[in-house]
Amino acid sequence: MRLPTYVLEGGRSGRERLRLLAGTMRPLTLTFLDSLHIRPGVHCLDVGCGGGDVSRLLAERVGMEGSVTAVDAHAHILAIAESETTGEAASIVRFVHDDATRFVTERRFDVIYARFFLSHVPDPAATLRHLYGLLQPDGILAVEDVWFPGHFCWPPSAAFETYVDWYRHAARARGADADIGIKLPALFSGTELTDIRHQMLIPSFRTGEEKFVTLLTLDRIRQSVLVTDIADDRSYARLYDELEALTQSPDSTVSMAPVMQIHGRRPTTTGNSHVSL
């Protein structure tokens, strides 16, 4: 039986990890969205929206004149996202339970955004081509995703390196690619997108709850690690304890996976755009 490509456990505990991750990513994503100059009236698609954290950020930009369609294949996390979307955003964001790699709609979007989504799909190149087809002429495709091998910590830690290896192996066993961040410029260049721009960012922490993203991620991949025989219960527990000690040390610095931010535009020869790069 083929394993689902999503390597992390979901549900309410999964949402708590996404909430911490969203808070950690918020300043980086806000700057990224600012660079897209999204104006009121724009129609956005949030692909693999998870808890809807970025869906709500997009809603703040497009206002009541625009719309945000937020798609995710996991019904439980989508229900949580919808319950957490209140006020004006509830009228702007429409949550859709669907496989975003095959999502079909008559609407064409001014902005399509995906964060930590392509690293979980079996064929990211085909998914990019599909998303390209959902763009309006002059529309923007914007992606944030991880390059998992680029993690670092100080002081050096064998446990930390093992965690990175386990995650990458568990993802590969499910047909996903935790290394995709570094590949995104080439994948974007393989489409008809133009004006492609990108940068790699590495969030790292010495204090604060953000420092625990790594430990919480290890907790959420436990079943994936065990079911793919990467480790047994005893070795998992030992690694968790070692990584916890590293994370809790006031003298350590721990990074998240480097994040590639990349965007490009679908060419057009006519009309005006609500967005500009």
C-alpha positions in Angstrom: 0.0 0.0 0.0 1.4 3.4 -0.9 2.0 5.7 2.0 0.5 9.2 1.9 3.2 11.7 0.9 2.5 14.0 3.9 5.2 12.9 6.5 3.8 14.8 9.5 0.9 13.8 11.8 -2.1 16.0 11.5 -5.1 16.6 13.8 -5.3 19.1 16.6 -1.7 18.4 17.8 -0.6 18.9 14.2 -2.4 22.2 14.2 -0.4 23.3 17.2 2.8 22.7 15.4 1.5 24.6 12.4 0.5 27.5 14.7 4.1 27.7 16.1 5.5 27.4 12.6 3.2 30.1 11.3 4.2 32.4 14.1 7.9 31.7 13.4 7.5 32.3 9.7 5.2 35.3 10.0 7.8 38.1 9.6 9.4 36.3 6.6 6.1 35.6 4.9 4.8 39.1 5.5 7.9 40.6 3.8 7.5 38.1 1.0 3.8 39.0 0.5 4.7 42.7 0.7 7.1 42.2 -2.2 4.2 41.0 -4.4 2.3 44.3 -3.9 -1.1 42.6 -3.7 -3.9 45.2 -4.0 -7.5 45.2 -2.9 -9.7 43.4 -5.4 -7.2 40.6 -6.1 -8.3 37.0 -6.3 -5.9 34.6 -4.6 -5.5 30.9 -4.3 -3.8 29.5 -1.2 -2.6 26.0 -2.1 -2.3 23.5 0.8 -3.5 26.1 3.2 -3.3 24.0 6.3 -4.5 26.1 9.3 -5.3 29.1 7.1 -2.7 31.3 8.6 -1.5 32.7 5.3 -5.1 32.7 3.9 -6.0 35.3 6.5 -2.9 37.4 5.7 -4.0 37.4 2.1 -7.5 38.3 3.1 -6.2 41.4 4.8 -4.6 42.5 1.5 -7.4 41.8 -0.9 -10.2 43.1 1.2 -13.9 42.6 0.6 -13.5 43.5 -3.1 -11.2 40.4 -3.5 -11.3 36.8 -2.6 -9.1 34.0 -1.2 -9.8 30.4 -2.1 -7.9 28.1 0.4 -7.5 24.5 -0.6 -6.3 21.6 1.5 -6.7 17.8 1.2 -6.9 17.3 5.0 -10.5 17.7 6.2 -9.7 17.9 9.9 -7.2 20.7 9.6 -9.4 22.5 7.2 -12.3 22.4 9.7 -10.0 23.9 12.3 -8.9 26.6 9.8 -12.4 27.5 9.1 -13.3 27.8 12.8 -10.4 30.1 13.4 -11.3 32.4 10.5 -13.6 35.1 11.9 -14.7 38.6 11.2 -14.2 40.1 7.8 -11.8 37.3 6.8 -14.7 34.8 7.1 -16.4 36.6 4.2 -13.3 36.7 2.1 -11.8 33.3 2.5 -13.5 30.2 1.0 -12.1 26.9 2.3 -12.2 24.0 -0.1 -11.5 20.3 0.7 -9.7 19.1 -2.3 -6.4 17.7 -3.6 -4.7 20.9 -4.6 -2.5 19.1 -7.2 -5.7 18.4 -9.2 -7.9 21.3 -8.1 -10.1 22.5 -10.9 -12.2 25.7 -11.1 -13.5 28.0 -13.7 -11.9 31.0 -11.9 -8.4 32.1 -12.8 -6.4 33.7 -10.0 -4.3 36.9 -9.8 -2.0 35.3 -7.2 -1.4 31.7 -6.4 0.6 31.0 -3.2 1.9 27.8 -1.7 3.9 27.4 1.5 5.5 24.1 2.5 3.3 22.3 0.0 5.5 21.3 -3.0 7.8 19.4 -0.7 4.9 17.0 0.1 3.7 16.2 -3.4 4.9 13.3 -5.5 5.4 15.3 -8.8 6.1 19.0 -8.0 6.9 19.8 -11.7 3.5 18.6 -12.8 1.9 20.5 -9.9 3.6 23.7 -10.9 2.3 23.3 -14.5 -1.2 22.7 -13.1 -1.0 25.8 -10.9 0.3 27.8 -13.9 -2.8 26.9 -15.7 -4.9 28.4 -13.0 -3.2 31.8 -13.2 -4.7 34.8 -15.0 -2.4 36.3 -17.6 0.0 38.6 -15.7 -0.8 36.6 -12.5 1.9 35.7 -9.9 2.8 32.2 -8.7 4.6 32.5 -5.3 6.1 29.7 -3.3 7.9 29.2 0.0 9.4 25.8 0.7 12.2 24.1 2.5 15.7 22.8 1.8 16.0 20.4 4.6 19.7 19.5 4.3 20.6 23.1 5.0 19.8 22.9 8.8 22.5 23.9 11.2 23.0 24.1 15.0 25.7 25.2 17.4 27.4 23.5 19.1 27.5 20.6 16.5 25.2 17.8 17.4 25.0 14.3 16.0 21.4 14.0 17.2 20.5 17.1 15.3 22.1 15.7 12.1 20.3 12.4 12.7 16.9 14.2 13.0 17.5 15.9 9.6 18.4 12.6 8.0 15.4 10.8 9.5 13.0 13.5 8.2 14.5 13.4 4.7 14.4 9.6 4.6 10.8 9.5 5.8 9.8 12.0 3.2 11.5 10.1 0.4 9.9 6.8 1.5 6.5 8.5 0.9 7.4 10.0 -2.5 7.9 13.5 -1.1 11.0 15.7 -1.4 12.3 17.6 1.6 15.2 19.0 -0.4 13.0 20.8 -2.9 13.8 24.3 -1.9 17.1 24.4 -3.7 15.5 22.9 -6.8 12.7 25.5 -7.2 14.5 28.0 -9.4 15.1 25.2 -12.0 11.5 24.0 -11.6 10.2 27.5 -12.1 12.4 28.0 -15.2 10.9 24.8 -16.6 7.5 26.6 -16.9 6.5 29.6 -18.9 6.8 31.9 -15.9 8.8 35.1 -16.4 10.5 37.6 -14.1 11.5 34.8 -11.7 13.0 36.1 -8.5 14.2 34.1 -5.5 16.1 34.1 -2.2 17.0 31.6 0.5 16.5 32.5 4.1 17.6 30.5 7.2 15.7 31.3 10.4 17.7 30.4 13.5 17.1 30.9 17.2 19.0 30.9 20.5 16.0 31.7 22.7 12.2 31.7 22.5 9.5 29.2 21.6 10.6 29.3 18.0 13.6 27.3 19.0 11.3 24.3 19.7 10.0 24.0 16.1 12.6 21.3 15.4 11.7 19.3 18.5 8.0 19.6 17.8 8.6 18.5 14.2 10.5 15.4 15.4 7.5 14.6 17.6 5.1 14.9 14.7 7.2 12.6 12.4 7.4 9.7 15.0 4.9 7.5 13.2 6.5 8.1 9.8 9.9 7.2 11.2 8.6 4.0 12.8 6.5 2.8 10.0 9.3 3.1 7.5 11.7 1.3 9.7 14.1 4.2 9.9 14.3 3.7 13.7 12.6 1.7 16.5 10.9 3.1 19.6 14.1 2.9 21.7 16.3 4.8 19.2 13.5 7.3 18.6 13.2 8.0 22.3 16.9 8.4 22.7 17.1 10.8 19.8 14.2 12.8 21.2 15.9 13.1 24.6 19.2 14.3 23.0 17.5 16.8 20.8 15.4 18.1 23.7 18.6 18.7 25.7 20.2 20.5 22.8 17.1 22.7 22.3 16.7 23.5 26.0 20.4 24.5 26.4 20.8 28.3 26.8 24.1 28.0 25.0 22.8 26.4 21.8 21.6 27.9 18.5 19.2 25.9 16.4 18.0 26.7 12.9 14.9 25.7 11.0 15.2 24.4 7.5 16.3 27.1 5.0 13.3 28.5 3.2 13.4 29.3 -0.5 11.1 32.2 -1.4 10.4 32.4 -5.2 7.9 34.0 -7.5 7.3 34.4 -11.2 4.7 35.9 -13.5 2.5 34.4 -16.2 3.2 36.4 -19.4 0.5 38.7 -20.8 0.2 41.2 -23.6 -3.0 42.9 -22.7 -4.9 44.3 -19.7 -4.0 45.8 -16.4 -2.9 44.0 -13.3 -3.8 44.2 -9.7 -0.4 43.0 -8.7 3.1 44.1 -9.7 6.6 42.8 -8.9 
